[in-house]
Amino acid sequence: AVDELEKLVVMAYKLASIETVNHPLIRRTAQTGKPVILSVGLANETEVMAAVSAFRDEAEKNKTNPDNLILLQCNTNYPANPEDQNLLAMQSLKRFVDVVGFSDHTEGPVSSIAAAALGAKVYERHFTDDKARSGPDHKASMEPQEFKEFVDAIRVVEKALGTPEIRPRGGELENIIGMRKSICAVVDIKKGEIITASHLGAKRPGNGVYAMDGNLARIIGKKAKRDILFDENVTFADVE
């Protein structure tokens, strides 16, 4: 089959879950140097590791890319129950390959959306023009409008995931001053008075010094350089 498909100059190969234990086929696709997508339904971890090993071994022998393999978490039932998808297994699949995804045989988009949140990059869905048709696939397939909504939802999740960096995003920066609080005086403080924790509180806006431990340590126990009125911000410049 691969020989015939090579004549058609296909861009990639998709192997069904049943081929996880078909190493000759896996090795033949590795020889092509093209991306190979392998669903791993029915397989246990040992079988998945063996399939990946066979692919990489053959790729290295033929000087093709040993990282051209993509694994899809899959449950082979049609339709499949959401509770049987075991999407967290994608985290284990990431130990073997760089790119993982989800072959979804459930009804509706929810499982695929969850897979997107867990890092899936490739999705397989069955497609039909009419789910009422007879046959095992149609009920677990998506009609055109449903498929569009599925793709749109995945795109939203991809944007929502962002990056591992912890920082304010987008318009959130505009909220900092208005929503955060600054250290302020909750009583009048006389010039020369030693400032204690009981003198201080925190209130909006956040245009002063934040009430963080390190900042409070630079103010509490220090002497006020000026008269500080009730409700005024207290800054580092106000103490000595």
Secondary structure, DSSP 8 states (H G I E B T S, - for coil): -HHHHHHTT-S-EEE-GGGGG-HHHHHHHHHTTS-EEEE-TT--HHHHHHHHHHHHHHHHHTTS-TT-EEEEEE---SS--GGG--TTHHHHHTTT-SEEEEEE-SSSSHHHHHHHHTT--EEEE-B-S-TTSSSTTGGGSB-HHHHHHHHHHHHHHHHHH--S--S--GGGGGGHHHHS-EEEESS-B-TT-B--GGGEEEES--SS----HHHHHTTTTSBBSS-B-TT-B--GGGB-
